[in-house]
Amino acid sequence: MTIQTAVEQLRTLLGDRLSTADSVRDLHGRDESWHPDVLPDAVAFPQSTQEVSEIVKICAAQGCPIVPWGVGTSLEGHALAVKGGISLDMTRMDRVLEVHAEDMDAVVQPGITREALNEHLRATGLFFSVDPGANATLGGMAATRASGTNAVRYGTMRDNVLALEAVLADGRIIRAGSRARKSSTGYDLKALLVGSEGTLGIITELTVKLWGTPEGISAATCAFDSPEGAVAAVIQTIQMGVPMARIEYVDEWSIGAVNAWAKMSLPEKPHLFVEFHGTPEGVKEQAAIFGEIAAEHGGGDFKWTTNAEERAKLWHARHNFYYAGRALRPGCRGISTDVCVPISRLAEAVIEARRDMQAAGLTGGLIGHVGDGNFHAGLYFDPEDPEELVRVKEVAAKLARTALRLGGTVSGEHGIGVGKKAYMEAEHGEALGVMAQIKRTLDPQGILNPGKMLDLN
Protein backbone atom coordinates (compact mmCIF):
# COMPACT_ATOMS: atom_id res chain seq x y z
CA MET A 1 0.00 0.00 0.00
CA THR A 2 1.56 3.29 -1.10
CA ILE A 3 0.61 6.88 -1.80
CA GLN A 4 2.15 6.57 -5.26
CA THR A 5 -0.13 3.64 -6.13
CA ALA A 6 -3.13 5.69 -5.01
CA VAL A 7 -1.98 8.58 -7.21
CA GLU A 8 -1.69 6.30 -10.23
CA GLN A 9 -5.16 4.83 -9.65
CA LEU A 10 -6.66 8.28 -9.13
CA ARG A 11 -5.15 9.45 -12.40
CA THR A 12 -6.98 6.61 -14.14
CA LEU A 13 -10.23 7.69 -12.45
CA LEU A 14 -9.90 11.46 -12.87
CA GLY A 15 -7.62 12.03 -15.85
CA ASP A 16 -6.42 15.62 -15.96
CA ARG A 17 -8.41 16.41 -12.81
CA LEU A 18 -5.61 14.78 -10.84
CA SER A 19 -2.54 17.01 -10.78
CA THR A 20 1.00 16.43 -9.55
CA ALA A 21 2.31 19.68 -11.06
CA ASP A 22 4.56 21.57 -8.67
CA SER A 23 2.64 24.82 -9.20
CA VAL A 24 -0.69 23.19 -8.29
CA ARG A 25 0.76 21.36 -5.31
CA ASP A 26 2.39 24.58 -4.13
CA LEU A 27 -0.96 26.42 -4.19
CA HIS A 28 -2.44 23.66 -2.02
CA GLY A 29 0.53 23.57 0.33
CA ARG A 30 -0.05 26.90 2.05
CA ASP A 31 -2.99 28.64 3.69
CA GLU A 32 -3.58 31.98 5.43
CA SER A 33 -1.89 30.76 8.61
CA TRP A 34 1.69 31.20 9.80
CA HIS A 35 2.33 27.45 9.76
CA PRO A 36 5.08 26.14 7.44
CA ASP A 37 4.08 25.20 3.89
CA VAL A 38 3.51 21.47 3.33
CA LEU A 39 2.89 20.25 -0.22
CA PRO A 40 0.54 17.33 -0.90
CA ASP A 41 1.67 14.53 -3.20
CA ALA A 42 -1.18 15.29 -5.60
CA VAL A 43 -4.33 17.39 -5.93
CA ALA A 44 -7.68 15.88 -6.95
CA PHE A 45 -10.61 17.92 -8.30
CA PRO A 46 -13.85 15.92 -7.82
CA GLN A 47 -17.11 17.01 -9.43
CA SER A 48 -19.67 14.93 -7.54
CA THR A 49 -20.35 13.12 -4.29
CA GLN A 50 -20.03 9.79 -6.07
CA GLU A 51 -16.61 10.78 -7.36
CA VAL A 52 -15.51 11.77 -3.84
CA SER A 53 -16.64 8.34 -2.68
CA GLU A 54 -14.58 6.61 -5.38
CA ILE A 55 -11.53 8.72 -4.50
CA VAL A 56 -11.87 7.82 -0.83
CA LYS A 57 -12.21 4.11 -1.61
CA ILE A 58 -8.98 4.18 -3.62
CA CYS A 59 -7.15 6.07 -0.88
CA ALA A 60 -8.52 3.76 1.82
CA ALA A 61 -7.27 0.70 -0.05
CA GLN A 62 -3.78 2.23 -0.22
CA GLY A 63 -3.71 3.87 3.23
CA CYS A 64 -3.29 7.25 1.55
CA PRO A 65 -4.13 10.44 3.50
CA ILE A 66 -6.90 12.70 2.17
CA VAL A 67 -7.06 16.38 3.09
CA PRO A 68 -10.14 18.40 2.03
CA TRP A 69 -9.42 21.83 0.52
CA GLY A 70 -11.76 24.80 0.07
CA VAL A 71 -10.02 28.07 -0.78
CA GLY A 72 -7.19 27.93 1.73
CA THR A 73 -8.41 30.60 4.15
CA SER A 74 -7.94 28.53 7.31
CA LEU A 75 -5.86 30.07 10.10
CA GLU A 76 -4.62 27.02 12.00
CA GLY A 77 -3.22 24.85 9.20
CA HIS A 78 -6.40 22.79 8.79
CA ALA A 79 -5.92 22.15 5.07
CA LEU A 80 -2.20 21.40 5.06
CA ALA A 81 -1.21 17.85 4.07
CA VAL A 82 1.13 17.36 7.04
CA LYS A 83 1.29 13.58 6.38
CA GLY A 84 1.38 13.89 2.60
CA GLY A 85 -1.26 12.31 0.40
CA ILE A 86 -4.08 13.84 -1.63
CA SER A 87 -5.40 17.39 -1.36
CA LEU A 88 -9.09 17.11 -2.25
CA ASP A 89 -9.99 20.42 -3.89
CA MET A 90 -13.77 20.86 -3.61
CA THR A 91 -14.07 24.09 -5.60
CA ARG A 92 -15.55 22.41 -8.69
CA MET A 93 -18.49 21.31 -6.54
CA ASP A 94 -19.78 24.86 -6.22
CA ARG A 95 -23.44 24.85 -7.31
CA VAL A 96 -26.60 25.99 -5.59
CA LEU A 97 -28.76 22.88 -5.99
CA GLU A 98 -32.06 24.10 -4.54
CA VAL A 99 -33.53 27.23 -2.96
CA HIS A 100 -36.73 26.84 -0.95
CA ALA A 101 -37.81 30.44 -0.43
CA GLU A 102 -40.94 29.63 1.58
CA ASP A 103 -38.99 27.37 3.92
CA MET A 104 -36.02 29.76 3.97
CA ASP A 105 -33.35 27.17 3.23
CA ALA A 106 -30.98 26.25 0.42
CA VAL A 107 -29.17 23.08 -0.64
CA VAL A 108 -25.63 23.75 -1.85
CA GLN A 109 -22.42 21.99 -2.75
CA PRO A 110 -19.47 22.54 -0.40
CA GLY A 111 -17.28 24.46 -2.84
CA ILE A 112 -19.55 27.49 -3.11
CA THR A 113 -18.35 30.58 -1.25
CA ARG A 114 -20.54 32.63 1.05
CA GLU A 115 -20.37 35.65 -1.26
CA ALA A 116 -21.34 33.57 -4.31
CA LEU A 117 -24.32 32.10 -2.44
CA ASN A 118 -25.54 35.53 -1.37
CA GLU A 119 -25.16 36.85 -4.90
CA HIS A 120 -27.31 33.94 -6.10
CA LEU A 121 -29.91 34.80 -3.45
CA ARG A 122 -29.96 38.54 -4.15
CA ALA A 123 -33.31 38.56 -5.99
CA THR A 124 -35.07 36.33 -3.44
CA GLY A 125 -35.05 38.75 -0.51
CA LEU A 126 -33.12 36.16 1.51
CA PHE A 127 -29.51 35.88 2.59
CA PHE A 128 -27.09 33.43 4.19
CA SER A 129 -25.97 34.97 7.44
CA VAL A 130 -22.64 33.50 8.53
CA ASP A 131 -19.85 35.91 7.60
CA PRO A 132 -16.27 35.08 8.57
CA GLY A 133 -13.77 37.69 7.46
CA ALA A 134 -12.63 35.60 4.51
CA ASN A 135 -14.79 34.65 1.53
CA ALA A 136 -14.57 31.00 2.54
CA THR A 137 -16.37 28.01 1.07
CA LEU A 138 -19.40 26.71 2.94
CA GLY A 139 -17.79 23.28 3.20
CA GLY A 140 -14.77 24.77 4.93
CA MET A 141 -16.98 26.94 7.13
CA ALA A 142 -18.97 23.89 8.22
CA ALA A 143 -15.83 21.82 8.79
CA THR A 144 -14.40 24.45 11.15
CA ARG A 145 -17.75 25.42 12.71
CA ALA A 146 -17.09 28.99 11.63
CA SER A 147 -18.96 32.10 12.63
CA GLY A 148 -18.52 35.83 12.12
CA THR A 149 -19.56 39.33 13.04
CA ASN A 150 -23.30 38.69 13.12
CA ALA A 151 -23.31 35.44 15.10
CA VAL A 152 -24.74 37.32 18.09
CA ARG A 153 -28.06 37.53 16.20
CA TYR A 154 -28.01 34.82 13.53
CA GLY A 155 -25.81 32.15 15.08
CA THR A 156 -22.77 30.19 13.90
CA MET A 157 -22.45 27.45 11.28
CA ARG A 158 -23.52 24.98 13.95
CA ASP A 159 -26.85 26.82 14.16
CA ASN A 160 -27.28 27.36 10.42
CA VAL A 161 -26.61 23.89 8.98
CA LEU A 162 -29.85 21.91 8.86
CA ALA A 163 -28.52 18.83 7.10
CA LEU A 164 -25.49 17.53 5.28
CA GLU A 165 -24.19 14.74 3.11
CA ALA A 166 -20.76 13.30 3.80
CA VAL A 167 -18.41 10.59 2.60
CA LEU A 168 -16.90 8.47 5.36
CA ALA A 169 -13.40 6.99 5.46
CA ASP A 170 -14.52 3.76 3.77
CA GLY A 171 -16.32 5.56 0.95
CA ARG A 172 -19.84 5.21 2.35
CA ILE A 173 -22.15 8.16 1.65
CA ILE A 174 -24.38 9.23 4.53
CA ARG A 175 -26.97 11.93 5.12
CA ALA A 176 -27.39 13.56 8.52
CA GLY A 177 -30.19 15.93 9.48
CA SER A 178 -33.09 17.09 7.32
CA ARG A 179 -34.82 20.22 6.08
CA ALA A 180 -37.11 20.11 9.11
CA ARG A 181 -36.23 22.76 11.69
CA LYS A 182 -36.11 20.27 14.54
CA SER A 183 -35.85 16.55 15.17
CA SER A 184 -35.63 14.31 18.22
CA THR A 185 -34.54 11.14 16.40
CA GLY A 186 -31.23 9.36 16.80
CA TYR A 187 -27.74 10.65 17.47
CA ASP A 188 -27.02 14.07 15.99
CA LEU A 189 -24.39 13.07 13.43
CA LYS A 190 -24.77 16.41 11.68
CA ALA A 191 -23.54 18.19 14.81
CA LEU A 192 -20.68 15.70 15.07
CA LEU A 193 -19.48 16.37 11.52
CA VAL A 194 -19.89 20.16 11.69
CA GLY A 195 -16.64 21.29 13.28
CA SER A 196 -14.81 17.98 12.77
CA GLU A 197 -12.31 19.63 10.37
CA GLY A 198 -12.51 16.83 7.81
CA THR A 199 -11.23 14.24 10.30
CA LEU A 200 -14.44 12.17 10.47
CA GLY A 201 -15.91 12.61 7.01
CA ILE A 202 -15.80 14.77 3.88
CA ILE A 203 -18.81 17.07 3.53
CA THR A 204 -20.20 16.96 -0.02
CA GLU A 205 -23.55 18.75 0.37
CA LEU A 206 -25.13 21.17 2.84
CA THR A 207 -28.65 22.32 3.59
CA VAL A 208 -28.42 25.73 5.25
CA LYS A 209 -30.82 28.21 6.83
CA LEU A 210 -31.59 31.45 5.05
CA TRP A 211 -32.80 34.69 6.60
CA GLY A 212 -34.99 37.53 5.38
CA THR A 213 -33.06 40.59 4.24
CA PRO A 214 -33.90 43.30 6.79
CA GLU A 215 -35.86 46.29 5.57
CA GLY A 216 -33.82 48.69 7.66
CA ILE A 217 -30.14 48.56 8.69
CA SER A 218 -28.21 51.05 10.78
CA ALA A 219 -24.58 50.94 11.84
CA ALA A 220 -22.83 52.90 14.57
CA THR A 221 -19.40 53.53 16.04
CA CYS A 222 -18.72 54.60 19.59
CA ALA A 223 -15.41 55.35 21.34
CA PHE A 224 -14.69 54.40 24.95
CA ASP A 225 -11.97 55.27 27.43
CA SER A 226 -11.44 51.62 28.43
CA PRO A 227 -12.27 48.03 27.46
CA GLU A 228 -14.28 47.73 30.70
CA GLY A 229 -16.64 50.52 29.63
CA ALA A 230 -17.16 49.01 26.19
CA VAL A 231 -17.91 45.54 27.54
CA ALA A 232 -20.23 46.90 30.25
CA ALA A 233 -22.22 48.75 27.57
CA VAL A 234 -22.58 45.54 25.57
CA ILE A 235 -23.72 43.50 28.56
CA GLN A 236 -26.37 46.07 29.49
CA THR A 237 -27.58 46.35 25.89
CA ILE A 238 -27.99 42.57 25.64
CA GLN A 239 -29.72 42.36 29.03
CA MET A 240 -32.21 45.03 27.96
CA GLY A 241 -33.17 42.91 24.96
CA VAL A 242 -31.98 45.35 22.29
CA PRO A 243 -31.64 43.11 19.17
CA MET A 244 -28.15 43.77 17.85
CA ALA A 245 -27.08 42.11 14.59
CA ARG A 246 -23.38 42.88 15.07
CA ILE A 247 -21.39 44.28 17.96
CA GLU A 248 -17.63 44.33 17.58
CA TYR A 249 -14.87 45.46 19.92
CA VAL A 250 -11.87 47.12 18.24
CA ASP A 251 -8.93 48.20 20.40
CA GLU A 252 -7.03 51.48 20.03
CA TRP A 253 -4.08 49.91 18.17
CA SER A 254 -6.42 48.36 15.60
CA ILE A 255 -8.28 51.67 15.20
CA GLY A 256 -4.96 53.30 14.28
CA ALA A 257 -4.26 50.57 11.73
CA VAL A 258 -7.77 50.80 10.26
CA ASN A 259 -7.54 54.60 10.04
CA ALA A 260 -4.36 54.34 7.98
CA TRP A 261 -5.54 51.45 5.82
CA ALA A 262 -9.13 52.54 5.12
CA LYS A 263 -8.56 56.32 5.22
CA MET A 264 -10.82 56.72 8.26
CA SER A 265 -10.46 59.23 11.09
CA LEU A 266 -11.77 57.53 14.21
CA PRO A 267 -10.31 58.62 17.58
CA GLU A 268 -7.61 56.15 18.62
CA LYS A 269 -9.48 54.69 21.58
CA PRO A 270 -11.23 51.35 22.17
CA HIS A 271 -14.36 51.27 19.99
CA LEU A 272 -17.55 49.35 19.49
CA PHE A 273 -18.78 48.87 15.92
CA VAL A 274 -22.50 48.04 16.06
CA GLU A 275 -25.21 47.16 13.54
CA PHE A 276 -28.99 46.86 13.95
CA HIS A 277 -31.45 45.08 11.64
CA GLY A 278 -35.23 45.58 11.50
CA THR A 279 -37.69 48.15 10.24
CA PRO A 280 -36.43 51.64 9.33
CA GLU A 281 -38.04 53.10 12.45
CA GLY A 282 -36.94 50.18 14.61
CA VAL A 283 -33.25 50.48 13.78
CA LYS A 284 -33.30 54.21 14.56
CA GLU A 285 -34.81 53.48 17.95
CA GLN A 286 -32.31 50.69 18.65
CA ALA A 287 -29.37 52.93 17.75
CA ALA A 288 -30.70 55.67 20.03
CA ILE A 289 -31.09 53.27 22.97
CA PHE A 290 -27.59 51.93 22.46
CA GLY A 291 -26.20 55.47 22.33
CA GLU A 292 -27.78 56.24 25.71
CA ILE A 293 -26.41 53.05 27.26
CA ALA A 294 -22.95 53.68 25.83
CA ALA A 295 -22.91 57.20 27.30
CA GLU A 296 -23.64 55.75 30.75
CA HIS A 297 -20.44 53.70 30.45
CA GLY A 298 -18.12 56.41 29.18
CA GLY A 299 -18.92 56.11 25.49
CA GLY A 300 -18.50 59.19 23.33
CA ASP A 301 -18.14 60.35 19.74
CA PHE A 302 -21.21 58.24 18.93
CA LYS A 303 -22.02 58.19 15.21
CA TRP A 304 -24.59 56.16 13.32
CA THR A 305 -25.71 55.84 9.73
CA THR A 306 -28.16 53.99 7.51
CA ASN A 307 -26.16 54.78 4.36
CA ALA A 308 -25.24 51.51 2.63
CA GLU A 309 -21.90 52.78 1.31
CA GLU A 310 -20.80 54.05 4.72
CA ARG A 311 -21.84 50.79 6.37
CA ALA A 312 -19.97 48.75 3.78
CA LYS A 313 -16.80 50.80 4.35
CA LEU A 314 -17.05 50.27 8.11
CA TRP A 315 -17.42 46.49 7.91
CA HIS A 316 -14.85 46.15 5.14
CA ALA A 317 -12.37 47.85 7.44
CA ARG A 318 -13.36 45.59 10.34
CA HIS A 319 -13.07 42.39 8.30
CA ASN A 320 -9.61 43.40 7.08
CA PHE A 321 -8.07 44.54 10.36
CA TYR A 322 -5.41 41.79 10.13
CA TYR A 323 -4.18 43.08 6.77
CA ALA A 324 -4.45 46.69 7.98
CA GLY A 325 -2.08 45.74 10.79
CA ARG A 326 0.38 44.10 8.39
CA ALA A 327 0.33 47.21 6.20
CA LEU A 328 1.81 49.21 9.09
CA ARG A 329 4.88 47.00 8.96
CA PRO A 330 5.72 46.07 5.34
CA GLY A 331 7.27 42.65 4.95
CA CYS A 332 5.99 41.31 8.25
CA ARG A 333 3.96 38.17 8.80
CA GLY A 334 1.40 37.56 11.47
CA ILE A 335 -0.45 35.10 13.64
CA SER A 336 -4.20 35.58 13.86
CA THR A 337 -5.49 33.64 16.85
CA ASP A 338 -8.83 33.62 18.64
CA VAL A 339 -10.28 32.61 21.99
CA CYS A 340 -13.73 32.87 23.56
CA VAL A 341 -14.62 33.60 27.19
CA PRO A 342 -17.80 34.39 29.13
CA ILE A 343 -18.75 37.97 28.26
CA SER A 344 -18.34 39.05 31.89
CA ARG A 345 -14.63 38.08 31.68
CA LEU A 346 -13.97 39.60 28.26
CA ALA A 347 -12.53 42.93 29.43
CA GLU A 348 -10.20 41.08 31.81
CA ALA A 349 -9.00 38.82 28.99
CA VAL A 350 -8.42 41.74 26.61
CA ILE A 351 -6.50 43.76 29.20
CA GLU A 352 -4.33 40.78 30.11
CA ALA A 353 -3.62 40.06 26.44
CA ARG A 354 -2.54 43.66 25.84
CA ARG A 355 -0.31 43.53 28.92
CA ASP A 356 1.34 40.33 27.66
CA MET A 357 1.92 41.85 24.21
CA GLN A 358 3.52 44.95 25.68
CA ALA A 359 5.72 42.94 28.04
CA ALA A 360 6.97 40.91 25.06
CA GLY A 361 7.67 44.04 23.01
CA LEU A 362 5.21 43.04 20.28
CA THR A 363 2.91 45.03 18.03
CA GLY A 364 -0.59 43.88 17.27
CA GLY A 365 -4.30 44.41 17.70
CA LEU A 366 -7.21 42.94 19.64
CA ILE A 367 -10.70 42.83 18.16
CA GLY A 368 -13.68 40.67 18.89
CA HIS A 369 -17.26 39.60 18.53
CA VAL A 370 -17.94 41.07 21.94
CA GLY A 371 -21.59 39.99 21.88
CA ASP A 372 -20.54 36.38 22.45
CA GLY A 373 -17.18 36.83 24.18
CA ASN A 374 -15.06 35.83 21.16
CA PHE A 375 -12.01 37.94 20.34
CA HIS A 376 -8.97 37.81 18.07
CA ALA A 377 -5.36 38.85 18.43
CA GLY A 378 -3.30 39.84 15.41
CA LEU A 379 0.37 39.41 16.36
CA TYR A 380 3.00 40.57 13.86
CA PHE A 381 6.63 39.50 13.44
CA ASP A 382 9.62 39.79 11.13
CA PRO A 383 9.94 36.48 9.22
CA GLU A 384 13.73 36.95 9.33
CA ASP A 385 13.73 37.24 13.13
CA PRO A 386 13.19 33.79 14.71
CA GLU A 387 13.47 35.21 18.22
CA GLU A 388 10.51 37.52 17.60
CA LEU A 389 8.47 34.58 16.32
CA VAL A 390 9.23 32.74 19.57
CA ARG A 391 7.83 35.71 21.53
CA VAL A 392 4.74 35.83 19.32
CA LYS A 393 4.08 32.12 19.87
CA GLU A 394 4.47 32.52 23.63
CA VAL A 395 1.99 35.40 23.77
CA ALA A 396 -0.48 33.35 21.70
CA ALA A 397 0.00 30.46 24.14
CA LYS A 398 -0.59 32.76 27.12
CA LEU A 399 -3.80 33.97 25.50
CA ALA A 400 -5.04 30.38 25.18
CA ARG A 401 -4.15 29.60 28.80
CA THR A 402 -5.86 32.79 29.98
CA ALA A 403 -9.04 31.84 28.14
CA LEU A 404 -9.13 28.44 29.84
CA ARG A 405 -8.47 29.98 33.25
CA LEU A 406 -11.39 32.36 32.74
CA GLY A 407 -13.79 29.54 31.89
CA GLY A 408 -13.52 29.84 28.13
CA THR A 409 -12.19 27.96 25.11
CA VAL A 410 -8.97 28.20 23.11
CA SER A 411 -10.93 28.86 19.91
CA GLY A 412 -14.36 30.32 19.32
CA GLU A 413 -14.32 30.00 15.54
CA HIS A 414 -10.87 29.46 13.96
CA GLY A 415 -10.75 25.82 15.07
CA ILE A 416 -7.90 23.51 16.10
CA GLY A 417 -6.05 22.31 12.98
CA VAL A 418 -2.41 21.75 13.86
CA GLY A 419 -2.00 25.03 15.72
CA LYS A 420 -4.03 24.35 18.84
CA LYS A 421 -3.86 20.59 19.33
CA ALA A 422 -1.61 21.13 22.33
CA TYR A 423 -4.50 22.63 24.31
CA MET A 424 -7.13 19.98 23.61
CA GLU A 425 -6.38 17.89 26.71
CA ALA A 426 -6.33 20.94 28.98
CA GLU A 427 -9.72 22.04 27.65
CA HIS A 428 -11.49 18.70 27.30
CA GLY A 429 -9.85 16.35 29.80
CA GLU A 430 -11.27 12.82 29.68
CA ALA A 431 -13.61 13.84 26.88
CA LEU A 432 -10.61 13.95 24.54
CA GLY A 433 -10.31 10.18 24.92
CA VAL A 434 -13.94 9.82 23.84
CA MET A 435 -13.19 11.96 20.79
CA ALA A 436 -10.27 9.67 19.96
CA GLN A 437 -12.57 6.62 20.20
CA ILE A 438 -15.01 8.25 17.78
CA LYS A 439 -12.14 9.00 15.39
CA ARG A 440 -10.86 5.40 15.53
CA THR A 441 -14.36 4.05 14.91
CA LEU A 442 -15.11 6.22 11.88
CA ASP A 443 -11.56 6.36 10.49
CA PRO A 444 -9.62 3.32 11.76
CA GLN A 445 -6.71 3.90 9.35
CA GLY A 446 -6.46 7.58 10.22
CA ILE A 447 -6.50 8.70 6.58
CA LEU A 448 -8.93 11.63 6.92
CA ASN A 449 -6.97 14.84 7.47
CA PRO A 450 -4.39 13.17 9.72
CA GLY A 451 -2.45 15.28 12.21
CA LYS A 452 -5.36 17.63 12.88
CA MET A 453 -7.60 18.06 15.93
CA LEU A 454 -6.02 15.21 17.92
CA ASP A 455 -3.29 12.58 17.65
CA LEU A 456 -4.41 8.98 18.00
CA ASN A 457 -1.02 7.91 19.33
C-alpha positions, 0 to 999 in steps of 0.5 A: 500500500503506497501513496504513489499507487493511489496517485496512479489509480486516481489518475486513471479515475480522474484524468487531468483532474488529478494534478501532480504539477509543482505549481498546483501542489504549491498552491495547495501547500499553504494557507492563510496561517503562519504554519510552514508550507507542506505540499501534498503529493497530488491534488484531486478535483472531484465534481460529484459526491459519487466521485468523492466516494470513489476517491476515498475508496482508492485512498482507503485501499492504499492507506493514503491520507486525504485532506479536504481543501476549500479556498485555503483561508484557514488560520490554524493549518487545517488544510495542510497535508502534514502527512502527505497524500491527496489534497481534495480540492472541492471548488468544482463542486460549487453549485446551488442545488435548490432554494426553498424560499418559503422554507427559507433554506438552500441546498448547496455543494461545499465548494460554493463561497458565502459571497457567491451564495448571497449573490445567487440569493440577491433577488429572493429577498433572503440571505445566508448569514454566517460571515467570517472575514474571509470569503470562505467556502461553505464546506470549509466553514462547516468543517471548522464550525465557523462564525462571524460578526453577526453570530450574536443575532443569527448564530454560527455554522452549527446553528445554520446547517440543517442537514449535510451529506458526507463521505466516510473513510470507507467511501460510504455516503451518509446523510445527517439531518433534514430540512425540518427545523427540529428533530428528536430522532437518533444521534445528531451526526450532523452536529458531530461532523460540523466542526470535525475539520474533515477528520471524520468525514468529507462534507459533499452537500449542505442544507443551510438556513436562510434569513430575510433581508432586513428592511432597515439597517443602521450601523454605529461607532462609539469610542470608549476610554477603556475596554471595561466601559465598552464591555459593560455597555454591551452587557447592558444592551444585551440584558435590555433585549436590544436586538443587535445584529453585530457588535464588535470590539476594536482596540485602540491599536487596531483603530490606528491601523484601520484609520491608515488602511481605510482612510478613516479618522476615528479617535484612537481609543477602544471602539464598538462597531454596532449594527442593527437590523429591523424596520427603518423606524426600529433600527433608529430606535435601537441605535438611540437606545444603544447610544444612551447606554454607551454614554452611561459607560463612558462612550463618546463620539457616537455616530450612526448611519443607515447609508449603505456605502458608509456601512460597507466601508465600516465592515470592510475595514473591520473584516480586514483589520489583520491586513491593515495591521500588516500594512503598518509593517511592510514585509511582516507576517502575522499570527491571527489567533482567537479565543472565547470567554464568558462575556463578563470576563472579556474585558479582563481577557483583553486587558491581560492580552494587551499587557502580555503583548507589551511585556513581550515588546510586540505590536498587534491588535485585539478585536472581537465579537464582543456579543458572544465573548469571542475575540482575536489577536493579530500578532506581527513579526519579522519572518527573518527574526526567529526570536521575535516569532518565539515571543509571538508564539508565547503570547499566543500560548498565554492567550489560550491559557488565559481563556481556559483559566477564565472559563472559556475555550482556546478557539471560538471560531478558527478551530484547532487544525495543527496550531491548537492541538496542544490545548485539547487535553487541557480544555477537554480532559477525559472527553478527549479520549472519547473523541479519539474513540469516535475518530478510531471508529469512523476512520480506523486507518487515520487517513482523513486529514491526519495530524489535525484536531487530535493525535491517535497515538 
